[in-house]
Amino acid sequence: MMTVVDRISASPRSLSVAHATTQSRDGVVDTLRGIAILMVIGIHSLPQPLDAAWAKSLDAALRPSVPVFLFVSGYLTALSGRVPLAKRLKAALIPYAIAFAAAYAYMALHNPAMDHRIGTTLARFALGYVFVYYYVFVYVCCTFGLWLVFAIGKTAQPDSRNRIAALLILAIGAGIFAGGYLEPAMSRLGASDALIDEFRMRDIPFWFSFVALGALTAMFADVTGQSMRNSLLGAMLAGYLLYAAVRILGLGDAAIYDSTAFFLYAALFCVALIAIQPNSPLLGWFGSGSYFIYLWHIFIVMALRDHTSLRELGGFAGFAASCGVTALLSTAAQLAVRQFASPRLCRWLGA
């Protein structure tokens, strides 16, 4: 595997080889995204609030979904050696703007007292404060952060690999630190629990640590050996049991989003997936439209909660029904868009 420095100084021939290597990994990357987006659907189909132990256990198991997407972003960036900032922002923000308008209309129809002031609306858009779109804000900020790391790292060509690695390692440390101390600091300043929760959902240093981990894995780690895979799977299981216990028993920092226990489990989950190298055509197809599904599946989840009797099923049956229907309808929507929409419209919708 070529390192970032190798790519920076590569000849045209070696660059073409690197490109071919990246292309050959697309099936694996799309499979990872397919797994992650199914996990997202699972999280949003769980009954709220998460009171039962089984629900907390399942929610804990599914939580690495967003870290997988961020990890893959860093991984692919390290393989290519560059961050196409404008392209990534365009691909993220145009579909988001369309979905935001639809989500805003849905919320307004269901809440006549909704605040429609311009400043409030702009804040909702910028921070992703409709449905679950705050991860768009997270992704955009992490993309800027990754672009900045590579821009700084390449300023000195001979030791750019070491510079980039050092910055990424520092970023991981800063992310874990922020996850551990953001809540106590805000509590000391008198912030409400609701405000703290909003900040922890958008804890950019913490989320960026998964991007940094993905890049470092691509640059340095060879995790494809059988013994390494087995070790990672064992460590991942131990990490999950620890994180689930923290969540269920309320031990220490039991936050859903940015606790140290969550980082440990999610980081091991991401690296273990890379080690396994899953390559499923079906999951890959699903993953290739993961952004479209992320933006639009929540309409199905909300409609099922607001306008059907699925809630009456309760417990695991309600979760399974909501998850299955959402996955099927999301698949149908993706098929329809790709079949009938123009290529440009497909791009605009994230499909």
WOWODA-V737783 format. One line per field, one symbol per residue. ss: DSSP state (@ for helix, = for strand, . for the rest). phi: phi as a letter, one per 30 degrees, with the letter a starting at -180 (. if undefined). psi: psi as a letter, one per 20 degrees, with the letter a starting at -180 (. if undefined). Layout:
ss->???
phi->???
psi->???
This chain:
ss->...@@@@@...@@@@@@@@@@@@@.@@@@@@@@@@@@@@@@@@@@.......@@@@@@@@@@..@@@@@@@@@@@@@@@@....@@@@@@@@@@@@@@@@@@@@@@@@@@.......@@@@@@@@@@......@@@@@@@@@@@@@@@@@@@@...@@@@@@@@@@@@@@@@@@@@@@@@@@@@@@@@....@@@@@@@@@..@@@@@@@@@@@@@@@@@.....@@@@@@@@@@@@@@@@@@@@@@@@..........@@@@@@@@@@@@@@@@@....@@@@@@@@.@@@@@@@@@@@@@@@@@@..@@@@.@@@@@@@@@@@@@@@@@@@@@@@@@@..@@@@@@@..
phi->.ddddeddcddeddddddddddddcddddddeddddddddededcddcddcdddddddedddddededddedddddddddiacdeddddddddddddddddddddddddcbdcddcdedddddeddcicbhcddddeddddddddddddddddddbeecdddddddddddddddddddddcddedddddidddddddddddcdeeddddddddddddddbdcccddddddddddddddddddddddddcidhdcddcbddddeeddddddddddddhdbcedddddddcddededcddddedddddbbcdeddihddddddddddddddddddddddddcddeddeddcic
psi->pqrgghhhjqrhghhhggghgghijhhgghgghggghhhggggiiqqqrngqhhghgggghihjgghgggghghghghhhjromgggghghghghggghggghgggghhinhjpojqgggghggghjklpckjiigggggghggggggghgghjhnghkhghggggggghhgghghgghhigghghghijqrhggghghhhknghghhhhggggghghhhpnjiqghgggghgghggggghgggggggilpcnkqhgkrhhgggghghgghhghhhlqnpgghggghhkhgggghihhhggghhhhjrkhhhhrbhgggggggggggghgggggggghhhqrhghgghij.
